[in-house]
Amino acid sequence: MYTQLLQILFSEDHRFLTLRAEGIPDTVSTAMMTFWSDPAYQSLQSQLKLTPSDWPELIGLLQELADGHKKADGLELWSNVAVASEGLVDVEPVAAVLVALQAMAAWVGGLGKNLFFQPWEGHHPGWHLFPLIVARNLVAAEAIYSARFVCETASGFVESAKGAPFDLELQRVIANYESVLASAEQIHNDCVDELAWTLHANATAQETSFRAELAALFWTAGDVIHAELLSPRGPADYLPPYTMVRSLVDQNMRTLSRNPLIQYIWLEMKDRGPFDLRQHRVLFASINNCFHCHPLHQLDDMAPMSLCQAYARVVIGALRGRVEETDRRELFGAMAILSGLVKSRAPDAYLRIAALTHMLSDIDAKDPLEEWSSQASMAADIVQWADRNGIYDPFERVLDIPFYGLNVDSIDALEKTMDSIEAYRLANLGYWLTITPPFCHENLPSDLLEQEQMLLRELRGARFIRLLPHLPSHYKRYGFRIDEALDGPPTGAQPVPDKIGLLGFDPFDQETGKRILNETWKQLEQLHEQMRITCPSYAQVRAKPPSSAGDFVSALRSHHI
């Protein structure tokens, strides 16, 4: 946790970014020296030299404290340091954060592997103090990204304690974290308001405006209609409502780390008019950060060109009405090299890039409407792939893009379009339709039904494991029978005795959950094929739930009014 906190702090929060590039300011050094000169803390200062002169020394000190390599006195004195650090907030908030981080690092290093230990009798009381004070000081220094991380991690851990919903003390601690988180969110909201207002005011039809960039943000988020209205094909005086722009900006800022196509559109606004993006310091630090948590980030690192940057320039140019040939060649060249990897690792990004290249291409051999229909089918396939693999990162509206190009000029075309939309909807319901067996008039063999029910229970369990990272921490508490521990890890589970203790393996291992999920889907498909011999209609519905217009007509005609 502590290492991740430092990574967020020194890469996304603007006041701490300067420490890396420019060193520790004199005002911060002076405030820290004054604090550590207090006689109450002389023993700590003499042993550990807690006033670093530059950024490498600062990071080295924090890491050594957190790793337990540097220790001095007990945690009670460090608790006093943490509490006293709040007095620095009004003097120098960055210094207040650094002192609180030193105290928290000493606490983390003191607990070592037991930091996240949650026995039945309760966790270490330091969870109620050290992260909370760090979070408060971070908010005072406008370090909202790291403050958000600390609050969510600590409150989630405290909430997972035994009896937390009924323990008044734990509820008080959780409320304290929620209060700090609310303060961080208020800063975020104020910054989003300011940026959205500025972007909205500078999205007019003038040549120097950010109108095309705003359209590109809408298009990449899946809102093709408003992107088209802002393009040269739309009314020159059109502007979307401020509330819509504000919602778009807020969503962008919250998902930058997992949405590099959006991030690079924002980066194209950097260091050019009509307004200076750098002036929005809190949000710009995140916009300008080099994330490494999305497959496209990894592909950009290994490829000779940036696919994300090429996409951003082309989509902005397309919605401005002119695409530079060099940008077009770079995008098409990047896709020629990386297409397969993008499709397998980031299918939602692949769909957006494919839709953009289709919009730009002069298609001779293929019917353009057929291409949009093909991409609509791809969107349904992506949703089904995510559903089958237990992937719950939200796609938002990005997969809607090809549906805006579908044909409705005739009854036949409209019916085909409705079938595409229904297939898209059905793909998102795949799991729920599977675990809810349909009503059947046929006599189903009891042994096959029993096999199906057993596999459905396995499917529910594997899906729950895949869902766990998106659920509150208390869902990870579990009990087990002693015979389960004595039997050892199940087939495919990775033994980790040092981490898990008596059980000897992680029952919520994500790779194991994904493997079981895939195996169970395959076994269900095999079972439903086997059912075709004795109950073909049931097997057909299980293999392919009805979703076409023809299916609806047949269902309506089967009911007598």
C-alpha positions as CSV (number, residue, x, y, z in Angstrom):
1,M,0.0,0.0,0.0
2,Y,2.7,2.5,1.0
3,T,4.7,2.1,-2.1
4,Q,1.6,2.6,-4.3
5,L,0.7,5.7,-2.2
6,L,4.1,7.2,-3.0
7,Q,3.8,6.4,-6.7
8,I,0.4,8.2,-6.9
9,L,1.6,11.1,-4.7
10,F,4.7,11.9,-6.7
11,S,3.2,11.3,-10.2
12,E,-0.3,12.7,-10.0
13,D,-0.5,15.4,-7.3
14,H,0.8,18.7,-8.6
15,R,2.6,20.1,-5.5
16,F,4.6,16.9,-5.1
17,L,5.5,16.6,-8.8
18,T,7.7,19.6,-8.4
19,L,9.7,17.8,-5.7
20,R,10.9,15.4,-8.3
21,A,11.8,18.0,-10.9
22,E,12.9,20.9,-8.8
23,G,13.9,19.4,-5.5
24,I,12.5,20.2,-2.0
25,P,11.7,24.0,-1.7
26,D,13.4,26.0,1.0
27,T,10.1,26.7,2.7
28,V,9.4,23.0,3.0
29,S,12.9,22.2,4.3
30,T,12.8,25.0,6.8
31,A,9.4,23.9,8.1
32,M,10.6,20.3,8.5
33,M,13.8,21.4,10.2
34,T,11.8,23.5,12.7
35,F,9.5,20.6,13.4
36,W,12.2,18.0,14.0
37,S,14.2,20.5,16.2
38,D,11.5,20.1,18.8
39,P,13.2,18.5,21.9
40,A,10.3,15.9,22.1
41,Y,11.5,14.4,18.8
42,Q,15.3,14.8,19.2
43,S,15.8,11.1,19.7
44,L,14.1,10.3,16.3
45,Q,16.0,13.1,14.5
46,S,19.4,12.0,15.9
47,Q,18.9,8.4,14.9
48,L,17.2,8.7,11.5
49,K,18.1,12.2,10.1
50,L,14.6,13.0,9.2
51,T,15.3,16.3,7.3
52,P,16.3,15.1,3.8
53,S,18.1,17.7,1.5
54,D,16.8,16.4,-1.8
55,W,14.1,14.2,-3.4
56,P,16.2,11.0,-3.8
57,E,17.2,11.2,-0.1
58,L,13.5,11.8,0.8
59,I,12.3,8.8,-1.1
60,G,15.1,6.6,0.2
61,L,14.3,7.6,3.8
62,L,10.5,6.9,3.4
63,Q,11.2,3.5,1.7
64,E,13.7,2.4,4.4
65,L,11.2,3.3,7.1
66,A,8.4,1.5,5.4
67,D,10.5,-1.6,4.7
68,G,11.5,-1.7,8.4
69,H,15.2,-1.2,7.6
70,K,15.3,2.0,9.8
71,K,13.7,1.9,13.2
72,A,13.7,4.1,16.3
73,D,11.8,4.0,19.5
74,G,8.2,2.8,19.7
75,L,5.0,3.6,17.8
76,E,3.7,5.8,20.6
77,L,6.2,8.6,19.8
78,W,5.5,8.2,16.1
79,S,1.8,8.6,17.0
80,N,2.6,11.9,18.6
81,V,4.6,13.0,15.5
82,A,1.6,12.2,13.3
83,V,-0.8,14.2,15.5
84,A,1.7,17.1,15.7
85,S,2.1,17.2,11.9
86,E,-1.4,18.6,11.5
87,G,-0.1,21.8,13.1
88,L,2.1,22.3,10.1
89,V,-0.8,22.4,7.7
90,D,-1.3,26.2,8.0
91,V,2.4,26.9,7.9
92,E,3.5,24.6,5.0
93,P,1.0,21.9,3.9
94,V,3.7,20.0,1.9
95,A,5.9,19.7,4.9
96,A,2.9,18.5,6.9
97,V,2.3,15.7,4.4
98,L,6.0,14.7,4.4
99,V,6.2,14.5,8.2
100,A,2.9,12.5,8.4
101,L,4.3,10.2,5.7
102,Q,7.4,9.6,7.8
103,A,5.3,8.7,10.8
104,M,3.1,6.4,8.6
105,A,6.2,4.8,7.1
106,A,7.5,4.0,10.5
107,W,4.2,2.4,11.4
108,V,4.1,0.4,8.2
109,G,7.7,-0.8,8.7
110,G,6.9,-1.7,12.3
111,L,4.0,-4.0,11.4
112,G,5.7,-5.5,8.4
113,K,3.8,-8.4,6.9
114,N,1.1,-8.0,9.6
115,L,0.0,-4.6,8.2
116,F,-3.2,-6.1,6.6
117,F,-3.6,-8.8,9.3
118,Q,-7.3,-8.8,10.3
119,P,-7.7,-11.4,13.2
120,W,-11.0,-11.9,14.9
121,E,-10.0,-9.8,17.8
122,G,-9.3,-6.8,15.6
123,H,-6.7,-5.1,13.5
124,H,-3.9,-2.8,14.7
125,P,-5.2,0.5,16.1
126,G,-2.7,2.4,14.0
127,W,-5.2,2.1,11.1
128,H,-7.4,4.6,13.0
129,L,-4.6,7.2,13.2
130,F,-1.7,7.2,10.7
131,P,-3.5,6.9,7.4
132,L,-6.2,9.3,8.6
133,I,-3.8,12.1,9.4
134,V,-1.9,11.5,6.2
135,A,-5.1,11.8,4.3
136,R,-6.1,15.0,6.1
137,N,-2.8,16.6,5.4
138,L,-2.9,15.5,1.7
139,V,-6.3,17.2,1.3
140,A,-4.9,20.4,2.8
141,A,-2.1,20.2,0.2
142,E,-4.6,19.6,-2.7
143,A,-3.1,16.1,-3.2
144,I,-6.6,14.7,-3.9
145,Y,-5.5,11.5,-5.9
146,S,-3.3,10.1,-3.1
147,A,-5.8,11.3,-0.4
148,R,-8.5,9.4,-2.3
149,F,-6.3,6.2,-2.4
150,V,-5.5,6.4,1.3
151,C,-9.1,6.9,2.4
152,E,-10.5,4.2,0.2
153,T,-7.9,1.7,1.2
154,A,-8.0,2.4,4.9
155,S,-11.8,2.7,5.3
156,G,-12.2,-0.5,3.2
157,F,-9.8,-2.4,5.5
158,V,-11.4,-1.1,8.7
159,E,-14.9,-1.9,7.3
160,S,-13.8,-5.5,6.7
161,A,-13.2,-6.1,10.5
162,K,-15.4,-8.5,12.3
163,G,-18.6,-6.9,13.4
164,A,-17.7,-3.5,11.9
165,P,-21.3,-2.6,11.0
166,F,-22.2,-2.9,14.7
167,D,-19.1,-1.5,16.3
168,L,-19.6,2.2,17.2
169,E,-15.8,2.9,17.4
170,L,-15.1,1.4,13.9
171,Q,-18.1,3.3,12.5
172,R,-16.7,6.5,13.9
173,V,-13.3,5.8,12.2
174,I,-15.0,5.0,8.9
175,A,-17.0,8.2,9.2
176,N,-13.7,10.1,9.7
177,Y,-12.3,8.7,6.5
178,E,-15.5,9.3,4.6
179,S,-15.4,13.0,5.8
180,V,-11.8,13.4,4.5
181,L,-12.8,11.7,1.2
182,A,-15.7,14.0,0.8
183,S,-13.3,17.0,1.2
184,A,-11.1,15.6,-1.5
185,E,-14.1,15.0,-3.8
186,Q,-15.2,18.6,-3.2
187,I,-11.8,19.8,-4.5
188,H,-12.1,17.5,-7.5
189,N,-15.6,18.8,-8.2
190,D,-14.6,22.4,-8.0
191,C,-11.6,21.8,-10.4
192,V,-13.9,19.9,-12.8
193,D,-16.4,22.8,-12.7
194,E,-13.7,25.3,-13.6
195,L,-12.2,23.2,-16.4
196,A,-15.6,22.3,-17.9
197,W,-16.7,25.9,-17.8
198,T,-13.5,27.0,-19.6
199,L,-13.7,24.2,-22.2
200,H,-17.4,25.0,-22.8
201,A,-16.6,28.7,-23.3
202,N,-13.8,27.9,-25.7
203,A,-15.7,25.4,-27.9
204,T,-17.2,28.0,-30.3
205,A,-17.0,27.8,-34.1
206,Q,-13.9,30.1,-34.1
207,E,-10.8,28.7,-35.8
208,T,-8.7,28.8,-32.6
209,S,-11.3,27.1,-30.4
210,F,-11.2,23.7,-28.8
211,R,-14.5,22.8,-30.6
212,A,-13.0,19.8,-32.5
213,E,-11.2,18.6,-29.3
214,L,-14.5,18.6,-27.4
215,A,-16.2,16.8,-30.3
216,A,-13.4,14.2,-30.2
217,L,-13.9,13.7,-26.5
218,F,-17.6,13.1,-27.1
219,W,-17.0,10.7,-30.0
220,T,-14.4,8.7,-28.1
221,A,-16.7,8.4,-25.1
222,G,-19.4,6.9,-27.4
223,D,-21.6,10.0,-27.9
224,V,-21.5,10.2,-31.6
225,I,-24.5,12.5,-31.9
226,H,-23.0,15.4,-30.0
227,A,-19.7,14.9,-31.7
228,E,-21.4,15.2,-35.1
229,L,-23.3,18.3,-34.0
230,L,-20.0,19.9,-33.0
231,S,-18.3,18.9,-36.3
232,P,-18.4,21.0,-39.5
233,R,-21.4,18.9,-40.5
234,G,-23.5,20.3,-37.6
235,P,-24.9,23.8,-37.0
236,A,-22.2,26.4,-36.6
237,D,-23.9,27.9,-33.6
238,Y,-24.4,24.7,-31.7
239,L,-23.0,24.2,-28.3
240,P,-23.9,21.3,-25.9
241,P,-25.3,22.4,-22.5
242,Y,-22.7,23.1,-19.9
243,T,-24.1,20.3,-17.7
244,M,-23.3,17.8,-20.5
245,V,-19.8,19.1,-20.9
246,R,-19.3,19.1,-17.1
247,S,-20.4,15.4,-16.9
248,L,-18.1,14.5,-19.8
249,V,-15.1,16.2,-18.1
250,D,-15.8,14.6,-14.8
251,Q,-16.0,11.1,-16.3
252,N,-12.8,11.7,-18.2
253,M,-10.9,12.9,-15.2
254,R,-12.0,9.8,-13.2
255,T,-11.0,7.3,-15.8
256,L,-7.8,8.7,-17.3
257,S,-5.6,5.9,-16.1
258,R,-7.7,3.2,-17.9
259,N,-8.7,5.3,-20.9
260,P,-5.5,6.4,-22.7
261,L,-7.4,7.4,-25.9
262,I,-9.2,10.0,-23.9
263,Q,-6.0,11.1,-22.1
264,Y,-4.2,11.7,-25.4
265,I,-7.0,14.0,-26.7
266,W,-6.5,16.1,-23.6
267,L,-2.8,16.1,-24.1
268,E,-3.3,17.5,-27.6
269,M,-4.7,20.6,-25.9
270,K,-1.5,21.1,-23.9
271,D,0.6,24.2,-24.5
272,R,-1.7,25.7,-27.1
273,G,-4.6,28.1,-27.1
274,P,-7.3,29.2,-26.6
275,F,-6.5,28.6,-22.9
276,D,-3.6,27.2,-20.9
277,L,-4.4,23.7,-19.6
278,R,-1.5,23.9,-17.2
279,Q,-3.3,26.5,-15.2
280,H,-5.7,23.8,-14.0
281,R,-3.0,22.4,-11.9
282,V,-4.8,19.8,-9.8
283,L,-6.3,18.1,-12.9
284,F,-3.4,18.7,-15.2
285,A,-1.0,16.7,-13.1
286,S,-3.1,13.7,-13.8
287,I,-3.7,14.5,-17.4
288,N,0.0,14.8,-18.0
289,N,0.9,11.7,-16.0
290,C,2.6,8.6,-17.7
291,F,0.3,5.8,-16.6
292,H,1.3,2.2,-17.1
293,C,-1.9,0.3,-16.2
294,H,-3.6,-0.2,-19.6
295,P,-2.5,-2.5,-22.4
296,L,-2.3,0.5,-24.8
297,H,0.3,2.1,-22.4
298,Q,2.4,-1.1,-22.7
299,L,2.0,-1.1,-26.5
300,D,3.1,2.5,-26.7
301,D,6.2,1.7,-24.8
302,M,7.2,-1.1,-27.1
303,A,6.2,0.3,-30.5
304,P,8.2,2.8,-32.5
305,M,5.2,5.2,-32.6
306,S,2.4,6.1,-30.2
307,L,-0.9,4.6,-31.3
308,C,-2.8,6.7,-28.7
309,Q,-1.3,9.9,-29.9
310,A,-2.0,9.1,-33.6
311,Y,-5.6,8.3,-32.7
312,A,-6.0,11.5,-30.8
313,R,-4.7,13.6,-33.7
314,V,-6.7,11.8,-36.3
315,V,-10.0,11.9,-34.5
316,I,-9.6,15.6,-33.7
317,G,-8.7,16.3,-37.4
318,A,-11.7,14.2,-38.6
319,L,-14.1,16.2,-36.4
320,R,-12.4,19.5,-37.5
321,G,-13.0,18.6,-41.1
322,R,-9.4,18.0,-42.2
323,V,-7.0,15.2,-41.3
324,E,-3.3,15.7,-41.9
325,E,-1.9,13.0,-44.1
326,T,1.1,12.4,-41.8
327,D,-1.3,11.7,-38.9
328,R,-3.4,9.4,-41.1
329,R,-0.4,7.4,-42.2
330,E,0.9,7.1,-38.6
331,L,-2.4,5.8,-37.4
332,F,-2.8,3.3,-40.2
333,G,0.9,2.3,-39.9
334,A,0.5,1.7,-36.1
335,M,-2.6,-0.4,-36.6
336,A,-0.9,-2.4,-39.3
337,I,1.7,-3.4,-36.7
338,L,-0.3,-3.6,-33.5
339,S,-3.8,-4.5,-34.7
340,G,-3.8,-8.0,-33.4
341,L,-2.4,-7.1,-30.0
342,V,-4.9,-4.2,-29.5
343,K,-7.8,-6.5,-30.5
344,S,-6.9,-9.2,-28.0
345,R,-5.8,-7.0,-25.1
346,A,-8.0,-3.9,-25.4
347,P,-11.0,-4.8,-27.6
348,D,-13.0,-1.7,-26.7
349,A,-10.0,0.5,-27.9
350,Y,-9.8,-1.6,-31.0
351,L,-13.4,-1.0,-31.8
352,R,-13.1,2.8,-31.5
353,I,-9.9,2.8,-33.7
354,A,-11.6,0.6,-36.2
355,A,-14.7,2.8,-36.3
356,L,-12.5,5.9,-36.8
357,T,-10.5,4.3,-39.6
358,H,-13.8,3.1,-41.3
359,M,-15.1,6.7,-41.0
360,L,-12.0,8.0,-42.8
361,S,-11.6,5.3,-45.4
362,D,-13.0,5.3,-48.9
363,I,-14.6,1.9,-49.0
364,D,-15.1,0.6,-52.5
365,A,-15.3,-3.2,-52.1
366,K,-17.5,-3.2,-49.1
367,D,-20.8,-1.6,-48.4
368,P,-20.2,1.1,-45.7
369,L,-23.5,0.2,-43.9
370,E,-22.4,-3.5,-43.8
371,E,-19.2,-2.4,-42.2
372,W,-21.1,-0.6,-39.5
373,S,-23.2,-3.7,-39.0
374,S,-20.1,-5.8,-38.7
375,Q,-18.7,-3.5,-36.1
376,A,-22.0,-3.6,-34.2
377,S,-21.6,-7.4,-34.1
378,M,-18.1,-6.9,-32.8
379,A,-19.4,-4.7,-30.0
380,A,-21.8,-7.5,-29.0
381,D,-18.8,-10.0,-29.1
382,I,-16.8,-7.7,-26.8
383,V,-19.6,-7.6,-24.3
384,Q,-20.0,-11.3,-24.4
385,W,-16.2,-11.8,-24.1
386,A,-16.2,-9.6,-20.9
387,D,-19.2,-11.4,-19.5
388,R,-17.6,-14.9,-20.1
389,N,-14.3,-13.9,-18.6
390,G,-15.6,-12.0,-15.6
391,I,-14.3,-8.6,-16.6
392,Y,-16.1,-5.9,-14.8
393,D,-14.3,-2.7,-15.8
394,P,-17.1,-0.6,-17.2
395,F,-17.1,0.1,-20.9
396,E,-19.4,3.1,-20.3
397,R,-20.9,4.0,-23.8
398,V,-17.8,3.4,-25.9
399,L,-19.2,0.3,-27.6
400,D,-22.2,2.3,-28.8
401,I,-20.3,4.0,-31.6
402,P,-21.1,1.7,-34.5
403,F,-24.8,1.6,-33.8
404,Y,-25.1,5.3,-34.9
405,G,-24.1,4.2,-38.4
406,L,-26.7,1.4,-38.8
407,N,-29.3,1.7,-41.5
408,V,-33.0,2.4,-40.9
409,D,-34.0,3.4,-44.4
410,S,-36.3,0.5,-45.0
411,I,-38.3,-2.1,-43.1
412,D,-35.8,-4.8,-43.8
413,A,-32.9,-2.6,-42.8
414,L,-34.8,-1.5,-39.7
415,E,-35.4,-5.1,-38.7
416,K,-31.7,-5.9,-39.2
417,T,-30.7,-2.9,-37.1
418,M,-33.1,-4.0,-34.3
419,D,-31.6,-7.5,-34.4
420,S,-28.1,-6.0,-33.9
421,I,-29.3,-3.9,-31.0
422,E,-31.1,-6.8,-29.4
423,A,-28.0,-9.0,-29.9
424,Y,-25.9,-6.3,-28.1
425,R,-28.4,-6.2,-25.2
426,L,-28.6,-9.9,-25.0
427,A,-24.8,-10.3,-24.9
428,N,-24.7,-8.2,-21.7
429,L,-27.3,-10.5,-20.1
430,G,-25.5,-13.8,-21.0
431,Y,-24.6,-14.7,-17.4
432,W,-28.1,-13.9,-16.0
433,L,-29.8,-15.8,-18.8
434,T,-27.6,-18.8,-18.2
435,I,-28.1,-19.1,-14.4
436,T,-31.9,-18.8,-14.9
437,P,-33.1,-21.9,-16.7
438,P,-36.0,-21.2,-19.1
439,F,-39.4,-22.9,-18.7
440,C,-39.6,-26.1,-20.7
441,H,-42.5,-28.3,-21.7
442,E,-40.2,-31.2,-22.5
443,N,-39.4,-34.0,-20.0
444,L,-35.8,-33.3,-19.1
445,P,-33.7,-36.2,-17.8
446,S,-33.0,-35.7,-14.1
447,D,-29.4,-36.6,-14.4
448,L,-28.8,-33.9,-17.0
449,L,-30.7,-31.3,-14.9
450,E,-28.6,-32.2,-11.9
451,Q,-25.4,-31.8,-13.9
452,E,-26.6,-28.4,-15.1
453,Q,-27.4,-27.2,-11.6
454,M,-24.0,-28.3,-10.3
455,L,-22.3,-26.4,-13.2
456,L,-24.4,-23.4,-12.5
457,R,-23.3,-23.4,-8.9
458,E,-19.7,-23.6,-10.0
459,L,-20.4,-20.7,-12.4
460,R,-21.8,-18.5,-9.7
461,G,-18.8,-19.2,-7.4
462,A,-16.2,-18.5,-10.1
463,R,-18.0,-15.3,-11.1
464,F,-18.1,-14.1,-7.5
465,I,-14.3,-14.6,-7.3
466,R,-13.8,-12.5,-10.4
467,L,-16.2,-9.8,-9.0
468,L,-14.4,-9.6,-5.7
469,P,-11.9,-6.8,-6.6
470,H,-14.8,-4.6,-7.4
471,L,-16.6,-5.3,-4.1
472,P,-16.0,-3.8,-0.6
473,S,-13.1,-5.5,1.4
474,H,-15.4,-7.2,3.9
475,Y,-16.5,-9.6,1.1
476,K,-13.1,-11.2,1.3
477,R,-13.6,-12.5,4.8
478,Y,-14.2,-16.2,4.8
479,G,-14.2,-19.3,6.9
480,F,-13.3,-22.9,6.0
481,R,-13.5,-26.4,7.3
482,I,-10.4,-27.9,8.8
483,D,-10.6,-30.8,6.3
484,E,-10.3,-28.3,3.5
485,A,-7.0,-27.1,4.9
486,L,-5.8,-30.7,5.4
487,D,-6.6,-31.6,1.8
488,G,-4.2,-29.0,0.5
489,P,-4.7,-26.6,-2.5
490,P,-7.2,-27.7,-5.1
491,T,-6.1,-28.5,-8.6
492,G,-4.7,-25.4,-10.3
493,A,-4.4,-23.3,-7.1
494,Q,-1.1,-21.8,-6.3
495,P,0.2,-22.7,-2.8
496,V,1.1,-19.6,-0.8
497,P,1.5,-20.8,2.8
498,D,3.4,-17.7,4.1
499,K,0.6,-15.4,3.1
500,I,-2.6,-17.4,3.8
501,G,-1.5,-19.5,6.8
502,L,-3.4,-22.6,7.6
503,L,-5.5,-22.8,4.4
504,G,-2.3,-22.7,2.3
505,F,-3.7,-21.1,-0.8
506,D,-5.6,-18.0,-1.8
507,P,-9.3,-19.0,-2.3
508,F,-9.9,-15.8,-4.2
509,D,-7.0,-16.0,-6.6
510,Q,-8.1,-14.2,-9.8
511,E,-6.3,-16.4,-12.3
512,T,-7.8,-19.5,-10.7
513,G,-11.2,-17.9,-10.8
514,K,-10.8,-17.0,-14.5
515,R,-9.7,-20.6,-15.3
516,I,-12.6,-22.2,-13.5
517,L,-15.0,-19.7,-15.1
518,N,-13.8,-20.6,-18.6
519,E,-13.8,-24.3,-17.9
520,T,-17.4,-24.1,-16.5
521,W,-18.7,-22.3,-19.6
522,K,-17.2,-25.0,-21.8
523,Q,-18.7,-27.8,-19.8
524,L,-22.1,-26.1,-19.9
525,E,-21.8,-25.8,-23.7
526,Q,-21.0,-29.5,-23.9
527,L,-23.9,-30.4,-21.7
528,H,-26.3,-28.4,-23.7
529,E,-25.1,-30.1,-26.9
530,Q,-25.7,-33.4,-25.2
531,M,-29.2,-32.3,-24.3
532,R,-30.1,-31.9,-28.0
533,I,-30.7,-35.7,-28.2
534,T,-33.5,-35.8,-25.6
535,C,-34.7,-32.2,-25.3
536,P,-33.8,-30.3,-28.5
537,S,-35.9,-27.2,-27.9
538,Y,-34.6,-26.6,-24.4
539,A,-31.0,-27.2,-25.6
540,Q,-31.5,-24.7,-28.5
541,V,-32.8,-22.0,-26.1
542,R,-29.9,-22.6,-23.7
543,A,-27.3,-22.5,-26.5
544,K,-28.9,-19.4,-28.2
545,P,-31.5,-17.5,-26.3
546,P,-34.1,-16.0,-28.7
547,S,-33.4,-12.4,-29.6
548,S,-34.3,-11.7,-33.2
549,A,-37.4,-9.9,-34.5
550,G,-38.6,-13.2,-35.9
551,D,-38.3,-14.8,-32.4
552,F,-40.4,-12.0,-30.9
553,V,-43.1,-12.4,-33.7
554,S,-43.2,-16.1,-33.1
555,A,-43.5,-15.6,-29.3
556,L,-46.4,-13.1,-29.8
557,R,-48.2,-15.4,-32.2
558,S,-48.0,-18.3,-29.8
559,H,-50.2,-16.5,-27.3
560,H,-53.9,-16.5,-28.0
561,I,-55.8,-13.5,-26.9
